[in-house]
Amino acid sequence: MNPQTLADQLGYAIASMILVANTATTDARAQAAAQSFQAGLGLSMSVVGSF
């Protein structure tokens, strides 16, 4: 779906407001994202933790 179409459907004037209004970074989300990224790269936690 086009971002502006979605913004219109949600009642936002501009598409970037979707991200501003509907996202929040939490420690749990950040950790989950990091683990997913590491898994995608084939890295183990011990390798990443050594940096």
C-alpha positions as CSV (number, residue, x, y, z in Angstrom):
1,M,0.0,0.0,0.0
2,N,1.2,3.5,-0.8
3,P,2.3,5.3,2.4
4,Q,0.2,8.4,1.7
5,T,-2.9,6.2,1.1
6,L,-2.4,4.6,4.4
7,A,-1.9,7.9,6.1
8,D,-5.1,9.2,4.5
9,Q,-7.0,6.1,5.8
10,L,-5.6,6.6,9.3
11,G,-6.4,10.3,9.3
12,Y,-2.9,11.7,9.1
13,A,-2.1,14.7,6.9
14,I,1.3,13.4,5.9
15,A,2.7,9.9,5.6
16,S,5.7,10.5,8.0
17,M,3.2,11.0,10.8
18,I,2.4,7.3,10.7
19,L,5.9,6.6,11.9
20,V,6.1,9.4,14.4
21,A,2.7,8.6,16.0
22,N,2.7,4.8,15.9
23,T,6.2,3.7,16.8
24,A,8.0,3.5,20.0
25,T,11.4,1.9,20.6
26,T,11.6,-0.1,23.7
27,D,14.5,-2.1,25.1
28,A,12.7,-5.3,24.3
29,R,12.1,-4.3,20.7
30,A,15.7,-3.1,20.3
31,Q,17.0,-6.4,21.7
32,A,14.7,-8.4,19.5
33,A,15.8,-6.5,16.4
34,A,19.5,-6.9,17.3
35,Q,19.0,-10.7,17.8
36,S,17.1,-11.0,14.5
37,F,19.9,-9.0,12.7
38,Q,22.6,-11.1,14.3
39,A,20.8,-14.3,13.3
40,G,20.5,-13.1,9.7
41,L,24.2,-12.4,9.6
42,G,24.9,-15.8,11.2
43,L,26.6,-14.2,14.2
44,S,26.6,-15.7,17.7
45,M,26.0,-13.7,20.8
46,S,29.5,-14.4,22.0
47,V,31.0,-12.9,18.9
48,V,28.8,-9.8,19.0
49,G,29.4,-9.4,22.7
50,S,33.2,-9.2,22.2
51,F,33.0,-5.9,20.4
